[in-house]
Amino acid sequence: MPHAKGLSDIARLVAAGGDESHVLDLVGVADRSSATGTIVDCAALDAYRRLADTDLAEADRQNDPERRAVAAGERQALLDELRRVTGTRHKPRQFAKHPAERAGKAVSGRIRDAIRKLEPVLPELAAHLRRTIITGTYCRYRPDTTIWELDGNT
């Protein structure tokens, strides 16, 4: 079988002999302290909201219909973008999930994919790995009584 990250993950889990491995170790991320944050600064959000209304009000004061039409279009585009970066109650949305959550999803997917690719070649091994590989924030190989020996030809 060709090299795949999922196979490397499986090999590391099997080699750990039942000990847990953090997903960030499996993906090679050393810093686990990354916290989530907001997509946009709250002060910037307030400034953009005020800006959205300023040009429109100025065009109204000068009784300039063309400028008002342009300002209304720009205001709508700005408000659409503000809606995209804010959630309920107009609070800033959070960045994507914590790196461990993203890594967990990636590791689980690539392990599933590797097992699926093993199925046609080694169906018994694939079934065994489906039963014994546990994924999540911490992953592990939960060995059972079956011993597998693979030669270099598989």
RAFEN-V659478 format. One record per pair of residues at least 24 apart in sequence whose C-alpha atoms are under 6 Angstrom apart, sorted by sequence separation. I is the first residue (numbers start at 1). GAP is how many residues later the second one is. D is the distance in Angstrom with one decimal. If there is no record, write none. Layout:
# RAFEN-V659478
((I	GAP	D) (I	GAP	D))
This chain:
# RAFEN-V659478
((108	27	5.8) (104	32	5.6) (104	33	5.5) (38	54	5.8) (39	54	5.9) (38	55	5.6) (39	55	5.7) (38	56	4.3) (39	56	5.5) (37	57	5.4) (38	57	5.6) (37	58	5.5) (36	59	5.7) (36	62	5.8) (23	80	5.9) (23	81	5.6) (6	104	4.5) (6	105	4.3) (7	107	5.8) (6	108	5.2) (23	114	5.6) (22	115	5.9) (23	115	5.9) (22	116	4.4) (21	117	5.4) (20	118	5.7) (21	118	5.2) (20	119	5.4) (20	120	4.7) (18	122	5.7) (18	123	5.0) (18	124	5.3) (13	127	5.5) (14	127	5.5) (13	128	5.3))
